[in-house]
Amino acid sequence: MSSSSAVTAAATRARDASYALATATRERKDAALRAMAEALEEASDDVLRANDEDVTRAEQAGTPANIVDRLRLTPERVAGMAQGLRDVAALPDPVGEVVRGGTLANGLELRQVRVPFGVVGMIYEARPNVTADAAGICLKSGNAVLLRGSSSARRSNAAIVAALRDAVEGSGLPADAVQLVPGEGHDSVKELMRARGLVDVLIPRGGAGLIRSVVEESTVPVIETGVGNCHVYVDAAADLDQALAIVLNAKTQRTSVCNAAESLLVHADVAGAFLRRVIEALQEAGVTVHGDAAFASYDGVVAATDEDWDTEYLSLDISAAVVPDLDAAIAHVRAHSSAHSDAIVTTDQRAARRFVAEVDSAAVLVNASTRFTDGAEFGFGAEIGISTQKLHARGPMGLQEMTSTKYVVTGDGHVR
């Protein structure tokens, strides 16, 4: 069977599975999620062995360390994936929720209710934890999922999906609710992107090139996730101890994720008191600072290029500049942010309100690290991605974002 016909066959099976999922009770779906979590834990050794092979091949191929970090699984990360499935099981079921409703003047009863999309396609790079997260969120929201991870994680993803499918089927739901897209070449990705009528929505998750390719080439509707060129702005009225802790956490707590800080802005009024402290702290943590003239006057700081302001490093690097005022900080963020997550550190409530109102990003944080832009941290359970678009879903996408709505109209012989 050709790769294209194999993808079509998988999408057709997913469509059939979606009909059963759409009418499954919360009890049945939650039981499946708990079984998936248990199966993943029981298969942990198999998953880690498969992942070791993927990691070894990636390292031998000279893959950058930050990408290898995204690829690597540990016993703790596998346990976290399983716990994420249990967390999703504990959340309310969005399917059937009444968004709004009432009785019209003519007596018709009108309800707008949440319903599944049907079939969701995921195209993503590295990060095999996405495989379990996406499967769990899609199943809970009543959607079948077609998973197309990168070839670098092929063995890891196959081991994870094998465990999940067995658990789903053992819970009385169709195993084809969770499938890996067959094929390893780009042709299978293209076929998935063109499976309009079988696949209801695509979600790309990865680097800018992957996302742009899916958005531009797909005939299936796309929910666009974005890269994270995230900023931390230290205002004139900032508590500098607090600011230092936030900058270090946002940059160094985990560098290979989209909500890590990539740019630092400091108000000129506190530059004299803050620059040396923050530079030394960042350098001690292994961070290379790419700075403007003010930052570059300090030892070890690399002079920033025009490209640095727009770079999502995903590494121990950060661009940094001194700005004369809040207006300049907002202008810089508007010019260079990827509209993912941007933060202000300040005790001035007026400055905070202006920053929140004038910075148009999916998440704007006040006196908090950008690392909090995360589905689990927001209480959504495991997330399927972070949307930087403005239609339907924006920010971390949990269960509600994985549904559409339909109108249910109930009459008593009404005619118009």
Disulfide bonds with the S-S distance in Angstrom:
none
